[in-house]
């Protein structure tokens, strides 16, 4: 693979994938959700850079909202 020909959208996609995979190596659920949320935001950006790839945007935005719910709203229960 010639990395000099990789465009910005592809780089965002590769970084998002690396962050997502890293999130599943976390032992603590809270850390997993935080790192996974970063990956979700990167994937939303990736979907936008791909000229609105809606399945990528919608699925990752939904996962992000679920992570935020469990990180901040559900934590006191």
C-alpha positions in Angstrom: 0.0 0.0 0.0 1.3 3.4 -1.0 0.5 5.7 2.0 1.3 8.8 0.0 -1.8 8.2 -2.1 -4.2 7.8 0.9 -6.6 10.7 1.1 -7.8 12.5 4.3 -11.0 10.5 4.5 -9.1 7.2 4.4 -6.7 8.4 7.1 -9.7 9.3 9.3 -11.1 5.8 8.6 -7.9 4.0 9.5 -7.5 6.1 12.7 -11.1 5.4 13.7 -10.6 1.7 13.1 -7.4 1.7 15.2 -9.1 3.6 18.1 -12.2 1.2 17.9 -10.0 -1.9 18.1 -8.0 -0.3 21.0 -11.3 0.3 22.9 -12.0 -3.4 23.0 -8.6 -4.1 24.7 -9.7 -2.0 27.7 -10.4 -3.9 30.9 -12.6 -1.3 32.6 -16.0 -0.7 31.0 -15.8 3.0 31.6 -12.5 3.3 29.8 -13.9 1.2 26.9 -16.9 3.5 26.6 -14.7 6.6 26.5 -12.3 5.3 23.9 -15.1 3.8 21.9 -16.9 7.2 22.0 -13.8 8.8 20.4 -13.8 6.1 17.7 -17.5 6.8 17.1 -16.9 10.5 16.6 -14.0 9.7 14.2 -16.3 7.4 12.3 -19.0 10.1 12.1 -16.4 12.4 10.7 -15.3 9.7 8.3 -18.9 9.2 7.1 -19.2 13.0 6.5 -15.9 13.0 4.6 -17.3 10.2 2.4 -20.0 12.7 1.3 -22.5 11.7 3.8 -22.3 8.0 4.2 -25.5 7.8 6.2 -25.2 4.2 7.5 -21.8 5.0 9.0 -23.0 8.3 10.4 -26.2 7.0 11.9 -24.8 3.8 13.5 -21.9 5.5 15.1 -23.9 8.5 16.3 -26.3 6.1 17.9 -23.5 4.2 19.6 -22.0 7.5 20.8 -25.3 8.5 22.4 -25.6 5.1 24.1 -22.1 5.5 25.4 -22.8 9.0 26.7 -26.0 7.7 28.4 -24.1 5.0 30.3 -21.1 7.2 31.1 -23.0 10.2 32.5 -26.7 9.7 33.0 -26.8 6.1 34.2 -23.7 6.2 36.3 -25.5 7.5 39.4 -28.1 4.7 39.4 
